[in-house]
Amino acid sequence: MRRGVFHGCHAFTRASTKASDTLHSMDWTLTRREERPLALSPCIGICTLGSDGLCEGCLRTGAEIGAWSQLTNSERRRIMDEVLPLRESERG
């Protein structure tokens, strides 16, 4: 038997003289990674901090923007549903 031949991330072993025999008998079922839910974000692409320290586009603070990727979706949702509307009404 010949040693496996490495191609990219797949190792092929040829047990017969015909490579196609082995390739056709291999299990090519792929395991998909668990799909993550989309990250929630209020960002609208206007990324400038105003004199009050809030983003002109989404009204988050610089600290909130910096920590956003570490927050859970429930924490993000709370900020988006409660904190940001309050800031918008105060800024009004």
Secondary structure as a PSIPRED ss2 file (coil, helix, strand):
# PSIPRED VFORMAT (PSIPRED V4.0)

   1 M C   1.000  0.000  0.000
   2 R C   1.000  0.000  0.000
   3 R C   1.000  0.000  0.000
   4 G C   1.000  0.000  0.000
   5 V E   0.000  0.000  1.000
   6 F E   0.000  0.000  1.000
   7 H E   0.000  0.000  1.000
   8 G C   1.000  0.000  0.000
   9 C C   1.000  0.000  0.000
  10 H E   0.000  0.000  1.000
  11 A E   0.000  0.000  1.000
  12 F E   0.000  0.000  1.000
  13 T C   1.000  0.000  0.000
  14 R C   1.000  0.000  0.000
  15 A C   1.000  0.000  0.000
  16 S C   1.000  0.000  0.000
  17 T C   1.000  0.000  0.000
  18 K C   1.000  0.000  0.000
  19 A H   0.000  1.000  0.000
  20 S H   0.000  1.000  0.000
  21 D H   0.000  1.000  0.000
  22 T H   0.000  1.000  0.000
  23 L H   0.000  1.000  0.000
  24 H H   0.000  1.000  0.000
  25 S H   0.000  1.000  0.000
  26 M C   1.000  0.000  0.000
  27 D C   1.000  0.000  0.000
  28 W C   1.000  0.000  0.000
  29 T C   1.000  0.000  0.000
  30 L C   1.000  0.000  0.000
  31 T C   1.000  0.000  0.000
  32 R C   1.000  0.000  0.000
  33 R C   1.000  0.000  0.000
  34 E C   1.000  0.000  0.000
  35 E C   1.000  0.000  0.000
  36 R C   1.000  0.000  0.000
  37 P C   1.000  0.000  0.000
  38 L C   1.000  0.000  0.000
  39 A C   1.000  0.000  0.000
  40 L C   1.000  0.000  0.000
  41 S C   1.000  0.000  0.000
  42 P C   1.000  0.000  0.000
  43 C C   1.000  0.000  0.000
  44 I C   1.000  0.000  0.000
  45 G C   1.000  0.000  0.000
  46 I C   1.000  0.000  0.000
  47 C C   1.000  0.000  0.000
  48 T C   1.000  0.000  0.000
  49 L E   0.000  0.000  1.000
  50 G C   1.000  0.000  0.000
  51 S C   1.000  0.000  0.000
  52 D C   1.000  0.000  0.000
  53 G C   1.000  0.000  0.000
  54 L E   0.000  0.000  1.000
  55 C E   0.000  0.000  1.000
  56 E C   1.000  0.000  0.000
  57 G C   1.000  0.000  0.000
  58 C C   1.000  0.000  0.000
  59 L C   1.000  0.000  0.000
  60 R C   1.000  0.000  0.000
  61 T E   0.000  0.000  1.000
  62 G H   0.000  1.000  0.000
  63 A H   0.000  1.000  0.000
  64 E H   0.000  1.000  0.000
  65 I H   0.000  1.000  0.000
  66 G H   0.000  1.000  0.000
  67 A H   0.000  1.000  0.000
  68 W H   0.000  1.000  0.000
  69 S H   0.000  1.000  0.000
  70 Q H   0.000  1.000  0.000
  71 L C   1.000  0.000  0.000
  72 T C   1.000  0.000  0.000
  73 N H   0.000  1.000  0.000
  74 S H   0.000  1.000  0.000
  75 E H   0.000  1.000  0.000
  76 R H   0.000  1.000  0.000
  77 R H   0.000  1.000  0.000
  78 R H   0.000  1.000  0.000
  79 I H   0.000  1.000  0.000
  80 M H   0.000  1.000  0.000
  81 D H   0.000  1.000  0.000
  82 E H   0.000  1.000  0.000
  83 V H   0.000  1.000  0.000
  84 L H   0.000  1.000  0.000
  85 P H   0.000  1.000  0.000
  86 L H   0.000  1.000  0.000
  87 R H   0.000  1.000  0.000
  88 E H   0.000  1.000  0.000
  89 S H   0.000  1.000  0.000
  90 E H   0.000  1.000  0.000
  91 R H   0.000  1.000  0.000
  92 G C   1.000  0.000  0.000
